[in-house]
Amino acid sequence: MSKNNVINRINIDWSPDRNSPVPIYDQIVKYVCSKVSQGEWTVGMRLPAQREMAELWSINRSTVVTAMEELTSYGIVEGSFGSGTRIAGNTWSILMSEKGPDWGSYIKAGAFQANIPTIQVINKLEFRDYIRLGTGEPDPRLFPREMMEDILHELAGDITSLNYLEPLGLPKLRQALSDHLAKEGIDVSPSCIVITSGSLQALQLISMCMLKKGSRVFAEAPTYLKSLQIFQSAGMEIKGVPMDEEGIKYRFLEKQIRGMSSRGYEHLLYTIPTFQNPTGILMSEKRRQELLEFCKHYRLPVIEDTAYHEIWFDDKPPAALKAKDKSGVVLYLGTLSKSLAPGLRIGWVAGPESVVQRLGDAKMQVDYGASSLSQWVAARFLETGLYDRYLEDYRKEMKRRRDSALNAMEKYMKGKAQWRTPKGGFYIWTTLNSNISAEGLFKKALEEKILLNPGSVYDFSTNRSLRISYAYENSETFEKAIKKISELL
C-alpha cells in the first residue's frame, strides 16, 4: 500500500441505525452522499474494502455491495471494490461539492507531515480489539485506582479554581519535581523546569524554538524519534548514529558536526541512554561520561529522554546525563506516561532557565498550559511519597512480566529469532533469523488480530526486527500471541 493511499484513506466513525425503518444499504448511500456533498470526502479519497466495512458495521457484506453498486450508478464512487473504492474524479461528486473548498489540496499543503503509513495503521488499530504486542503503553489494569481516588478526594477540598496556570506550569508541581530529581542527583531549581503535555509536546516545542530549517538532529539508530515526524515537519533532518552494547557510538558524529558547523547550520543530539526505545540498551557509566565530555567539547546540545529511567528491575541504572551536567549542555525530558498514567499528559523539560522560559512562552501559544487538574494530581502523587511507593510495586510487576515474556520467547521463538534481555523499560528488541520481512509478518499478524511494531519504523533502513512489549498485555495473552507469531513464522 503506497503512502498516498494510506494518507487519502477515509476513516469512518459512523454506524447505521438498526432501529431505523430506512434499509441499512440506503443509510450507507445517504451517509456517503452527505460526506461528499459537504466536501469532507474529496475526489480520489479511498473507502475501506467492502469486507472491512462489513466488519466495522457488523452487517452482511452483500449489504455493503448493494450500497456501493448504487453509489457507482450515481457516479459518486469508482474503482476496484475488492481493494477499496475511490470517490470518483469526473462524476456527480464534483457538482455536489463544487461550492465548497477543496479540502484535499489544503491537507496536502500543510507543513506538518503525516505519520508514516505503518504508524497510522498502528495508531488506529490500538483502539480496536487487537492484542497489542508492541505498544508503548502500560497495562491500564496497573493504574493505582485507590491512590487516585484518595488524591482526588483530598484535592476536591484543596483546589479553589482550575484557571490557567503560569507559563512554566504549576509551581507546586515544579517544586515537587525539583525535589524528586534531587534524589537522582539532578540539581535543578523549579525555575528551570517547564511542564509540558507529555514528552511528545516537549519535543515539538524544541523543534519549534531551537533549530532552523536545514539543521540536523542526531539520534541512535534505531530510535523512537524516527517513528515521529516532528523535526522533519520543521525542515530538519534526522541522522542515525550506530550503537553497540554500551550505547551510542558518539565518535561517528565528529566529522558530521564539523561539516554542519562550517555551513552555518545548528545541530543537536537526541538520546535515550536508559533502556533505549526500541532496543532496550542501557548506556554504560563510562559511555555516559565520554559522551558528555564529547558534547561539551563540540558544544553539542543534548536532549536526554528519560521516559523509562525509573522502570528498572534488578540494579538501578547509572545516573542520568543531566546529573553530571555542569555546563548546561543537557535538556532533560521526563514524563509520567510510562509509569503512572499516559492520560495525565504530564511531562517536563529541565534545563537552562533561558531555554525553559523560551519553551514556556511557546507552550502558551500552543495550548496555554497543560491540564491544571493533571498538574495538581501529579504534584500530590510526588510530594506525598505515593509515587515512590507505587513505583516499587510497579517495578516488581514489570519484572515479573518481563521474565514471563522471556520464558514465552524461549519456548516459541528459539531458533527463529534473537533478542536482548532488557534490564528495564518495556521492550524486547527481537530480530528474525531468516529473510522473513518484518513488515510482511506485521500484515499477517493483523489477520490474527495481533498488532506488532516492525523495527523499520524506528530505523533508517529496512530491518528484520520487531519491538515487542511485555508492558500492556498480561502474561497469558502475551504467551498466546507469541505462540501464534511463531506459527506464522
C-alpha positions as CSV (number, residue, x, y, z in Angstrom):
1,M,0.0,0.0,0.0
2,S,1.5,3.3,-1.0
3,K,2.0,6.2,1.4
4,N,-0.5,8.4,-0.6
5,N,-3.2,5.6,-0.4
6,V,-2.9,5.5,3.4
7,I,-3.0,9.2,3.8
8,N,-6.0,9.5,1.5
9,R,-7.9,6.6,3.0
10,I,-11.2,7.5,4.7
11,N,-11.6,6.8,8.4
12,I,-15.3,6.0,9.2
13,D,-16.6,6.8,12.6
14,W,-20.3,6.3,11.8
15,S,-22.6,3.3,12.1
16,P,-26.1,2.6,10.6
17,D,-29.1,2.8,12.8
18,R,-30.5,-0.8,13.1
19,N,-33.8,0.6,14.6
20,S,-34.5,2.9,11.7
21,P,-37.1,1.9,9.2
22,V,-34.7,3.0,6.4
23,P,-32.8,0.0,5.0
24,I,-29.2,-0.2,6.1
25,Y,-27.9,-0.1,2.5
26,D,-29.9,3.1,1.9
27,Q,-28.4,4.6,5.1
28,I,-24.9,3.9,3.8
29,V,-25.7,5.5,0.5
30,K,-27.1,8.7,2.2
31,Y,-24.1,8.8,4.5
32,V,-21.6,8.7,1.7
33,C,-23.6,11.2,-0.3
34,S,-23.6,13.7,2.6
35,K,-19.9,13.4,3.2
36,V,-19.1,14.1,-0.5
37,S,-21.7,16.9,-0.9
38,Q,-20.3,18.7,2.2
39,G,-16.7,18.5,0.7
40,E,-15.5,16.3,3.6
41,W,-14.6,13.5,1.3
42,T,-12.9,14.8,-1.8
43,V,-12.0,13.3,-5.2
44,G,-9.5,10.5,-5.0
45,M,-10.1,9.6,-1.4
46,R,-10.4,5.9,-0.8
47,L,-13.0,4.0,1.2
48,P,-12.1,0.8,3.1
49,A,-12.6,-2.5,1.4
50,Q,-16.1,-4.0,1.5
51,R,-15.0,-6.7,3.9
52,E,-13.7,-4.1,6.4
53,M,-16.8,-2.0,6.2
54,A,-19.0,-5.1,6.8
55,E,-16.9,-6.0,9.8
56,L,-16.9,-2.4,11.1
57,W,-20.7,-2.3,11.0
58,S,-21.3,-6.0,11.8
59,I,-23.5,-6.4,8.7
60,N,-23.5,-8.8,5.8
61,R,-21.1,-8.0,3.0
62,S,-23.9,-8.2,0.5
63,T,-25.5,-5.1,2.1
64,V,-22.3,-3.1,1.5
65,V,-22.1,-4.4,-2.1
66,T,-25.7,-3.2,-2.7
67,A,-24.8,0.3,-1.4
68,M,-21.6,0.5,-3.4
69,E,-23.4,-0.5,-6.6
70,E,-26.0,2.2,-6.1
71,L,-23.3,4.8,-5.4
72,T,-21.5,3.6,-8.5
73,S,-24.6,4.1,-10.6
74,Y,-24.8,7.7,-9.3
75,G,-21.2,8.2,-10.4
76,I,-20.1,9.0,-6.9
77,V,-17.6,6.2,-6.4
78,E,-15.5,4.1,-8.8
79,G,-12.7,1.6,-8.7
80,S,-11.9,-2.0,-7.6
81,F,-14.3,-3.0,-4.8
82,G,-12.0,-5.7,-3.6
83,S,-9.2,-3.3,-2.7
84,G,-11.3,-0.3,-1.8
85,T,-13.4,2.2,-3.6
86,R,-12.5,5.8,-4.5
87,I,-14.5,8.9,-4.6
88,A,-15.0,9.5,-8.4
89,G,-12.9,12.0,-10.3
90,N,-15.2,13.2,-13.1
91,T,-18.7,12.5,-11.9
92,W,-21.6,13.9,-9.9
93,S,-19.4,14.3,-6.8
94,I,-17.7,17.3,-8.5
95,L,-21.1,19.0,-8.9
96,M,-22.1,18.1,-5.4
97,S,-19.1,19.7,-3.8
98,E,-18.2,22.5,-6.3
99,K,-19.4,25.2,-3.9
100,G,-17.1,24.0,-1.1
101,P,-13.3,24.3,-0.7
102,D,-11.1,21.6,-2.0
103,W,-10.0,20.3,1.4
104,G,-7.7,17.7,-0.2
105,S,-5.4,20.4,-1.5
106,Y,-5.4,22.2,1.8
107,I,-4.4,19.0,3.6
108,K,-1.5,18.3,1.2
109,A,-0.3,21.9,1.5
110,G,0.2,21.7,5.3
111,A,3.8,21.8,6.6
112,F,3.2,19.1,9.3
113,Q,4.0,15.8,7.7
114,A,1.7,12.8,8.2
115,N,2.8,9.8,10.1
116,I,4.3,7.0,8.1
117,P,1.7,4.5,6.9
118,T,2.5,1.7,9.3
119,I,2.3,4.1,12.3
120,Q,-1.1,5.3,11.1
121,V,-2.4,1.8,11.0
122,I,-1.0,1.0,14.5
123,N,-2.5,4.2,15.9
124,K,-5.9,3.3,14.5
125,L,-6.0,-0.4,15.5
126,E,-4.7,0.1,19.0
127,F,-8.2,1.2,19.9
128,R,-9.8,-1.9,18.5
129,D,-10.0,-5.5,19.5
130,Y,-6.3,-6.4,18.8
131,I,-3.7,-8.0,21.0
132,R,-1.2,-5.1,21.5
133,L,2.2,-6.8,21.3
134,G,4.3,-3.7,20.5
135,T,2.6,-0.8,22.2
136,G,4.5,1.8,24.3
137,E,1.7,2.0,26.9
138,P,1.4,0.3,30.3
139,D,-1.5,-2.1,31.1
140,P,-4.4,0.1,32.3
141,R,-5.1,-2.6,34.9
142,L,-2.0,-1.5,36.7
143,F,-3.4,2.0,37.3
144,P,-3.3,2.8,41.1
145,R,-7.0,3.4,41.3
146,E,-7.2,3.6,45.1
147,M,-4.4,6.1,45.3
148,M,-6.0,8.2,42.7
149,E,-9.3,8.1,44.5
150,D,-7.7,9.3,47.7
151,I,-5.8,12.1,45.9
152,L,-8.9,13.3,44.0
153,H,-10.9,13.3,47.3
154,E,-8.2,15.4,49.0
155,L,-7.9,17.8,46.1
156,A,-11.6,18.3,45.9
157,G,-11.3,20.3,49.2
158,D,-8.0,22.0,48.4
159,I,-8.4,23.3,44.9
160,T,-10.2,26.6,44.7
161,S,-10.1,27.0,41.0
162,L,-8.9,25.3,37.7
163,N,-7.9,28.5,35.9
164,Y,-4.9,28.8,33.6
165,L,-1.5,28.4,35.2
166,E,1.7,30.4,34.7
167,P,3.8,29.6,31.6
168,L,6.2,27.2,33.3
169,G,3.4,25.3,35.0
170,L,2.1,24.8,38.5
171,P,4.7,26.0,41.0
172,K,3.8,23.2,43.4
173,L,4.5,20.6,40.7
174,R,7.7,22.1,39.6
175,Q,8.9,22.2,43.3
176,A,7.9,18.5,43.7
177,L,9.8,17.6,40.5
178,S,12.8,19.5,41.7
179,D,12.8,17.6,45.0
180,H,12.2,14.3,43.1
181,L,15.0,14.9,40.7
182,A,17.4,15.8,43.6
183,K,17.0,12.1,44.8
184,E,18.6,11.2,41.4
185,G,21.5,13.6,41.8
186,I,20.0,16.2,39.5
187,D,20.2,19.7,40.9
188,V,17.7,21.8,39.1
189,S,15.5,24.6,40.6
190,P,11.8,25.0,39.9
191,S,12.5,28.0,37.7
192,C,14.5,25.7,35.3
193,I,11.6,23.3,34.8
194,V,8.7,23.7,32.3
195,I,5.6,21.4,32.5
196,T,4.5,20.0,29.1
197,S,1.6,17.9,27.9
198,G,3.8,14.8,27.8
199,S,7.3,14.4,26.4
200,L,6.0,14.4,22.9
201,Q,5.0,18.0,23.3
202,A,8.4,18.8,24.7
203,L,10.0,17.5,21.5
204,Q,7.5,19.6,19.5
205,L,8.3,22.8,21.4
206,I,12.1,22.2,21.0
207,S,11.6,21.6,17.2
208,M,9.7,24.9,17.0
209,C,12.1,27.0,19.1
210,M,15.6,25.8,18.9
211,L,16.6,24.9,15.3
212,K,16.3,26.4,11.9
213,K,15.4,24.6,8.7
214,G,18.3,22.5,7.3
215,S,19.6,21.7,10.7
216,R,20.4,18.1,11.8
217,V,19.2,16.1,14.7
218,F,21.5,13.2,15.6
219,A,19.9,10.1,17.3
220,E,20.7,6.5,17.9
221,A,19.9,4.1,15.1
222,P,17.3,2.7,15.6
223,T,15.4,5.3,17.6
224,Y,11.9,6.2,18.7
225,L,12.3,9.7,17.2
226,K,12.4,8.1,13.7
227,S,8.8,7.0,14.1
228,L,7.7,10.6,14.5
229,Q,7.6,13.5,12.0
230,I,8.1,16.4,14.4
231,F,11.6,17.5,13.4
232,Q,11.1,16.6,9.7
233,S,8.0,18.7,9.6
234,A,10.1,21.7,10.8
235,G,12.5,21.2,7.9
236,M,15.2,19.3,9.8
237,E,17.0,16.0,9.0
238,I,17.3,13.1,11.5
239,K,20.6,11.3,11.2
240,G,21.2,7.9,12.7
241,V,24.2,7.1,14.7
242,P,25.1,3.4,15.3
243,M,25.1,1.7,18.7
244,D,26.9,-1.1,20.5
245,E,26.1,-2.8,23.8
246,E,27.3,0.2,25.7
247,G,25.1,2.8,23.9
248,I,25.6,5.3,21.1
249,K,29.0,5.3,19.3
250,Y,29.4,9.1,19.5
251,R,32.7,9.2,17.6
252,F,30.7,8.8,14.4
253,L,29.5,12.3,15.0
254,E,32.8,14.1,14.9
255,K,33.2,14.6,11.1
256,Q,29.5,15.4,10.6
257,I,29.4,18.1,13.3
258,R,32.4,19.9,11.7
259,G,30.7,19.8,8.3
260,M,27.4,21.1,9.6
261,S,29.1,23.9,11.6
262,S,31.1,25.1,8.6
263,R,27.9,25.6,6.6
264,G,26.3,27.6,9.4
265,Y,23.7,25.0,10.5
266,E,22.8,24.1,14.0
267,H,22.6,20.6,15.3
268,L,21.7,18.7,18.5
269,L,21.7,15.1,19.8
270,Y,18.7,13.2,20.9
271,T,19.4,10.2,23.1
272,I,17.6,7.7,25.3
273,P,20.5,6.4,27.4
274,T,18.4,4.3,29.8
275,F,16.5,1.4,28.4
276,Q,16.6,2.9,24.9
277,N,13.5,2.8,22.8
278,P,13.2,0.5,20.9
279,T,16.3,-1.6,21.6
280,G,16.3,-1.6,25.4
281,I,20.0,-0.9,25.5
282,L,21.4,0.6,28.8
283,M,24.2,3.1,28.2
284,S,27.2,2.3,30.4
285,E,28.5,4.7,33.1
286,K,31.8,5.0,31.1
287,R,30.0,5.8,27.8
288,R,27.8,8.4,29.5
289,Q,30.8,10.2,30.8
290,E,32.6,10.1,27.5
291,L,29.5,11.2,25.6
292,L,29.0,14.2,27.9
293,E,32.6,15.3,27.5
294,F,32.4,14.9,23.8
295,C,29.2,17.1,23.6
296,K,30.8,19.7,25.9
297,H,33.8,19.9,23.7
298,Y,31.8,20.4,20.5
299,R,29.1,22.5,22.2
300,L,26.6,20.0,21.0
301,P,23.2,20.3,22.9
302,V,21.8,17.1,24.2
303,I,18.1,16.1,24.6
304,E,18.1,13.4,27.1
305,D,14.8,11.4,27.1
306,T,14.4,9.6,30.3
307,A,10.9,8.1,29.7
308,Y,12.0,4.6,31.1
309,H,14.7,5.6,33.6
310,E,12.6,4.7,36.6
311,I,11.5,1.3,35.3
312,W,14.5,-0.8,36.3
313,F,14.4,-4.3,37.6
314,D,17.5,-5.7,39.3
315,D,20.1,-3.0,39.5
316,K,19.5,0.8,39.5
317,P,20.8,2.2,36.2
318,P,23.7,4.8,36.1
319,A,22.8,8.4,36.9
320,A,21.2,10.4,34.1
321,L,23.5,12.6,31.9
322,K,21.8,15.6,33.5
323,A,23.2,14.6,36.9
324,K,26.7,15.1,35.6
325,D,25.9,18.2,33.5
326,K,27.7,21.2,35.0
327,S,27.7,23.3,31.7
328,G,24.0,23.4,30.8
329,V,24.5,21.1,27.8
330,V,21.6,18.7,28.6
331,L,17.9,19.3,28.2
332,Y,16.3,16.6,30.4
333,L,12.9,15.2,29.3
334,G,10.8,13.4,31.9
335,T,7.3,12.0,31.8
336,L,4.8,10.1,33.9
337,S,3.3,8.4,30.8
338,K,5.3,5.2,31.1
339,S,4.9,4.7,34.8
340,L,1.9,6.3,36.3
341,A,-0.7,7.2,33.6
342,P,-0.4,8.2,29.9
343,G,-3.7,10.0,30.1
344,L,-2.5,12.5,32.6
345,R,-0.4,14.0,29.8
346,I,2.3,15.3,32.2
347,G,5.9,15.7,31.1
348,W,8.6,18.2,31.7
349,V,11.8,19.7,30.4
350,A,14.6,20.6,32.8
351,G,17.4,22.8,31.5
352,P,19.0,26.3,31.4
353,E,16.5,28.9,32.6
354,S,16.7,30.9,29.3
355,V,15.7,27.8,27.3
356,V,12.9,26.8,29.7
357,Q,11.5,30.3,29.6
358,R,11.5,30.2,25.8
359,L,9.7,26.8,25.7
360,G,7.2,28.1,28.3
361,D,6.4,31.1,26.1
362,A,5.9,28.8,23.1
363,K,3.7,26.5,25.1
364,M,1.4,29.4,26.0
365,Q,1.0,30.0,22.3
366,V,0.2,26.3,21.6
367,D,-2.3,25.4,24.3
368,Y,-2.0,27.9,27.2
369,G,-0.7,25.2,29.6
370,A,-1.1,21.6,30.4
371,S,-4.2,20.4,32.2
372,S,-4.4,22.2,35.6
373,L,-6.1,19.2,37.2
374,S,-3.5,16.8,35.9
375,Q,-0.7,19.0,37.3
376,W,-2.4,19.2,40.8
377,V,-2.7,15.4,40.7
378,A,0.9,14.8,39.7
379,A,2.1,17.2,42.3
380,R,0.2,15.4,45.1
381,F,1.5,12.0,43.9
382,L,5.1,13.2,44.1
383,E,5.0,15.4,47.3
384,T,3.2,12.8,49.4
385,G,5.6,9.9,48.5
386,L,2.8,7.9,46.9
387,Y,4.6,7.9,43.6
388,D,7.7,6.3,45.1
389,R,5.6,3.7,46.9
390,Y,3.7,3.0,43.7
391,L,6.9,2.6,41.7
392,E,8.2,-0.1,43.9
393,D,5.2,-2.4,43.2
394,Y,5.2,-1.3,39.5
395,R,8.8,-2.3,39.0
396,K,8.1,-5.7,40.6
397,E,5.1,-6.3,38.3
398,M,7.1,-5.2,35.2
399,K,9.9,-7.5,36.1
400,R,7.5,-10.4,36.5
401,R,6.0,-9.7,33.1
402,R,9.5,-9.4,31.6
403,D,10.5,-12.8,33.0
404,S,7.3,-14.4,31.8
405,A,7.7,-12.9,28.4
406,L,11.3,-14.1,28.1
407,N,10.1,-17.7,29.0
408,A,7.5,-17.5,26.3
409,M,10.1,-16.2,23.8
410,E,12.4,-19.1,24.7
411,K,9.6,-21.6,24.4
412,Y,8.2,-20.5,21.0
413,M,10.8,-18.3,19.3
414,K,14.1,-20.1,19.9
415,G,15.8,-20.8,16.7
416,K,13.6,-18.3,14.8
417,A,14.8,-15.0,16.3
418,Q,17.4,-13.4,18.5
419,W,16.7,-10.9,21.3
420,R,18.3,-8.9,24.1
421,T,17.3,-9.4,27.7
422,P,16.2,-6.0,28.9
423,K,17.2,-4.7,32.3
424,G,14.3,-2.3,32.5
425,G,11.8,-0.5,30.3
426,F,9.1,-2.1,28.2
427,Y,10.7,-3.8,25.2
428,I,12.3,-6.9,23.9
429,W,14.2,-6.0,20.7
430,T,13.8,-9.1,18.6
431,T,15.5,-9.8,15.2
432,L,14.2,-12.6,13.0
433,N,16.8,-15.1,11.9
434,S,15.6,-15.7,8.3
435,N,14.8,-13.5,5.4
436,I,11.3,-13.1,6.5
437,S,10.1,-9.5,6.2
438,A,9.1,-7.9,9.5
439,E,6.5,-5.8,7.5
440,G,5.1,-9.0,6.0
441,L,4.8,-10.5,9.4
442,F,3.1,-7.3,10.6
443,K,0.4,-7.7,8.0
444,K,0.0,-11.5,8.6
445,A,-0.3,-10.8,12.3
446,L,-3.1,-8.3,11.7
447,E,-5.2,-11.1,10.2
448,E,-4.8,-12.9,13.6
449,K,-5.8,-9.7,15.5
450,I,-2.3,-9.2,16.8
451,L,-0.7,-5.8,16.5
452,L,3.1,-5.7,16.1
453,N,5.6,-2.8,15.8
454,P,8.0,-3.6,13.0
455,G,11.5,-2.3,13.6
456,S,11.8,-0.4,10.4
457,V,9.5,2.3,11.7
458,Y,12.3,3.2,14.1
459,D,15.3,2.7,11.8
460,F,16.9,4.4,8.9
461,S,16.7,1.4,6.7
462,T,14.6,-1.8,6.4
463,N,15.4,-4.4,9.1
464,R,14.1,-7.7,10.3
465,S,13.4,-6.6,13.8
466,L,10.3,-6.2,16.0
467,R,9.7,-4.1,19.1
468,I,7.9,-6.5,21.4
469,S,6.4,-5.1,24.6
470,Y,5.5,-7.0,27.7
471,A,4.0,-4.0,29.4
472,Y,0.5,-3.9,28.1
473,E,-0.9,-7.4,27.8
474,N,-1.0,-9.9,30.7
475,S,1.4,-12.9,30.6
476,E,-1.3,-15.3,29.4
477,T,-2.3,-13.2,26.5
478,F,1.4,-12.4,25.7
479,E,2.2,-16.1,25.5
480,K,-0.8,-16.9,23.3
481,A,0.2,-14.1,20.9
482,I,3.9,-15.2,20.8
483,K,2.8,-18.8,20.0
484,K,0.7,-17.5,17.1
485,I,3.6,-15.4,15.8
486,S,5.8,-18.4,16.0
487,E,3.3,-20.4,13.9
488,L,3.2,-17.6,11.4
489,L,6.9,-17.6,11.1
